[in-house]
Amino acid sequence: ANQNSLMAGSIAKHPQPTTSISAHVVLTDQSQRHISLQTNVANRAAASYDGGDNLELTPALVLEIKERTGLSVVLDVAMILGVEQLDLPNDEASKKDGSSAFNSFVVAIQPQADLRGTDLGLQSDGYNDGLPPNPTTQASMFHKGRGGSILLCFSAGPSPWLREQAQKFFDELRICVYFMQQLEEQGGAGDSSGLDPSS
C-alpha cells in the first residue's frame, strides 16, 4: 500500500499534458471565431479521415478544431510544417491601458493535412484540385502561406490562464511536430517550413 501511494504521488507531481484549449481562429476576412483545439489519436484511412470499406485504417495523431456545431477541421499532425508564437503580451502594459492581451500562434500545414476537406473557404482558394475561386463562399480558416503551404492563425486570451494554457498546448504540439519531422528525415524526407520568418 505504501509503495502504491508513493507511485501515485510521484505521478501526480509530473506536469500533465495540455491536450485541449479554448481559443479563437482568425478567418480570411480577419473576423474571429471561438473554437476549442485538442489533440487526439484517430483511426484514419490512407486518403480519408472518415475512412472507407476498402481502405485499411491506421492510427494517426490529429489536431481537431471544434466549433459550437461540432467537429469542424481535422489536421494530420504529421503534415504540420511548423508551429510559431507571434508575440508575447506585456501584462503590465495591458493592465495600465485596460486592453485585452492575447497570444497569437500560427500553424503551417501541407494542403493535404486537412483530412476532412469540409472547409468551403479552403476549396474556394483553389487548394481543392485547382478549383477556381468562388466569391460566394464563406470566409475560411485557411490562409495562403509561402511555397504552397496553408496557415492557420489562432489567438488565446485575454486572461493570463488562457494564454498560459495556449502556450503550453502549442509548445507540446511543436514538440510532436519536431519528432515526426525527425522520423521523416530518417526516412529520406526533408524538412520544410511554410512559416514566413518575417511575420
SULZI-V556722 format. One record per residue. N is the residue number from 1. SS is DSSP state (2 for helix, 1 for strand, 0 for the rest). PHI is phi in degrees with one decimal (* if undefined). OMEGA is omega in degrees with one decimal (none if undefined). Layout:
BEGIN
((N:SS:PHI:OMEGA) (N:SS:PHI:OMEGA))
END
This chain:
BEGIN
((1:0:*:178.9) (2:2:-64.8:179.7) (3:2:-64.9:179.6) (4:2:-64.8:179.8) (5:2:-67.2:177.5) (6:2:-65.8:179.1) (7:2:-65.5:179.5) (8:2:-64.1:178.1) (9:2:-65.2:179.3) (10:2:-66.4:179.7) (11:2:-65.7:-177.2) (12:2:-64.8:-177.4) (13:2:-75.0:-179.0) (14:0:-76.9:179.9) (15:0:-64.2:179.7) (16:0:-85.7:178.6) (17:0:-65.8:177.4) (18:0:-93.5:-172.8) (19:0:-92.0:178.4) (20:1:-153.4:179.1) (21:1:-144.1:171.2) (22:1:-102.6:-175.5) (23:1:-155.6:174.0) (24:1:-125.9:174.7) (25:1:-108.5:-179.8) (26:1:-91.5:-178.3) (27:0:-88.1:-176.7) (28:0:-68.0:175.2) (29:0:-93.3:177.7) (30:0:73.5:171.5) (31:0:-77.5:-179.2) (32:1:-124.0:-178.4) (33:1:-128.5:-179.9) (34:1:-72.3:-178.0) (35:1:-143.1:165.3) (36:1:-120.9:179.9) (37:1:-114.6:174.9) (38:1:-151.8:172.4) (39:1:-93.8:-176.5) (40:1:-155.3:172.2) (41:1:-111.3:-176.5) (42:1:-126.8:171.9) (43:1:-80.4:-177.8) (44:1:-132.1:174.8) (45:0:-88.3:-176.2) (46:0:-62.4:-174.0) (47:0:-124.4:-175.9) (48:0:-152.1:176.9) (49:0:-64.6:-178.4) (50:0:-78.9:176.0) (51:0:78.2:179.6) (52:0:-158.9:-176.1) (53:0:-64.6:-174.9) (54:0:-102.2:-179.3) (55:0:-118.7:179.3) (56:0:-80.7:-179.5) (57:0:-87.0:178.0) (58:1:-130.8:179.6) (59:1:-71.5:179.3) (60:1:-144.5:173.9) (61:1:-79.4:-175.5) (62:1:-127.6:172.1) (63:1:-109.1:-176.6) (64:1:-104.6:174.5) (65:1:-111.9:-177.3) (66:1:-114.9:173.1) (67:1:-112.9:-179.1) (68:0:-62.5:-178.8) (69:0:-82.0:178.9) (70:1:125.9:-177.8) (71:1:-65.0:-174.5) (72:1:-107.8:-176.2) (73:1:-135.0:175.5) (74:1:-127.1:-177.5) (75:1:-113.1:173.9) (76:1:-75.5:-176.9) (77:2:-61.2:178.7) (78:2:-65.0:-179.3) (79:2:-106.4:172.9) (80:1:-82.1:-177.2) (81:1:-88.1:-177.8) (82:1:-172.5:177.4) (83:1:-131.7:-174.4) (84:1:-140.6:172.2) (85:1:-96.5:-172.2) (86:1:-85.1:-176.2) (87:1:-153.0:175.9) (88:0:-123.3:-177.5) (89:0:-66.3:177.9) (90:0:-90.2:-175.9) (91:2:-59.6:-178.0) (92:2:-65.3:-179.9) (93:2:-65.7:-178.8) (94:2:-68.0:177.9) (95:2:-70.1:-176.7) (96:2:-70.3:-176.2) (97:2:-94.8:176.7) (98:0:74.5:-179.2) (99:0:-79.0:177.4) (100:0:-87.5:-179.0) (101:0:-99.6:179.7) (102:1:-129.8:168.9) (103:1:-89.9:-179.6) (104:1:-115.2:-178.1) (105:1:-135.0:176.5) (106:1:-126.2:175.8) (107:1:-117.6:178.1) (108:1:-97.1:-177.3) (109:1:-132.1:168.4) (110:0:-77.4:-178.7) (111:2:-55.3:-177.2) (112:2:-81.3:178.9) (113:2:-70.4:179.4) (114:1:-76.0:-171.1) (115:0:-77.2:179.3) (116:0:-90.7:178.7) (117:0:65.1:-176.3) (118:0:-102.7:-179.8) (119:0:-78.4:-175.2) (120:2:-66.5:178.6) (121:2:-66.0:176.9) (122:2:-62.4:179.2) (123:2:-65.2:-176.6) (124:2:-71.8:177.9) (125:2:-79.5:177.1) (126:2:88.5:179.0) (127:2:-82.1:-177.3) (128:0:-94.6:178.1) (129:0:55.4:174.8) (130:0:71.8:179.4) (131:0:-64.1:179.1) (132:0:-69.3:178.5) (133:0:-59.6:178.7) (134:0:-121.7:-174.4) (135:0:-65.4:-179.4) (136:0:-86.6:-177.1) (137:0:-76.1:-179.1) (138:0:-66.0:177.4) (139:0:-61.7:-174.4) (140:0:-107.8:170.8) (141:0:-77.9:-170.7) (142:0:-98.8:177.9) (143:1:-107.0:178.0) (144:1:-72.5:174.9) (145:0:-107.0:179.8) (146:2:-82.3:176.4) (147:2:63.4:178.9) (148:2:81.5:179.2) (149:0:-79.3:177.4) (150:1:-121.9:-179.1) (151:1:-113.8:169.8) (152:1:-115.2:-175.3) (153:1:-113.1:-177.3) (154:1:-123.7:173.1) (155:1:-135.2:-178.9) (156:1:-137.3:-179.1) (157:1:153.2:2.6) (158:0:-87.6:-175.2) (159:0:-71.9:177.5) (160:2:-56.8:-178.7) (161:2:-65.9:178.7) (162:2:-63.3:178.9) (163:2:-66.6:179.6) (164:2:-65.2:178.4) (165:2:-62.4:179.1) (166:2:-65.9:179.8) (167:2:-63.4:177.1) (168:2:-63.2:-177.7) (169:2:-60.4:-177.2) (170:2:-73.7:173.1) (171:2:-63.5:179.1) (172:2:-67.1:176.7) (173:2:-63.9:178.9) (174:2:-61.6:178.6) (175:2:-66.0:177.8) (176:2:-60.1:179.4) (177:2:-62.7:-179.1) (178:2:-59.6:-178.0) (179:2:-67.0:177.3) (180:2:-68.5:177.1) (181:2:-66.4:177.3) (182:2:-63.5:177.7) (183:2:-64.1:179.0) (184:2:-66.6:179.3) (185:2:-65.1:177.4) (186:2:-64.9:178.7) (187:0:-89.3:176.5) (188:0:102.8:179.7) (189:0:-90.9:179.9) (190:0:-83.7:179.5) (191:0:-104.8:176.9) (192:0:-138.3:-179.4) (193:0:-105.0:179.0) (194:0:-89.7:-179.4) (195:0:-76.3:179.0) (196:0:-89.8:-176.9) (197:0:-63.2:180.0) (198:0:-82.0:-178.7) (199:0:-70.4:none))
END
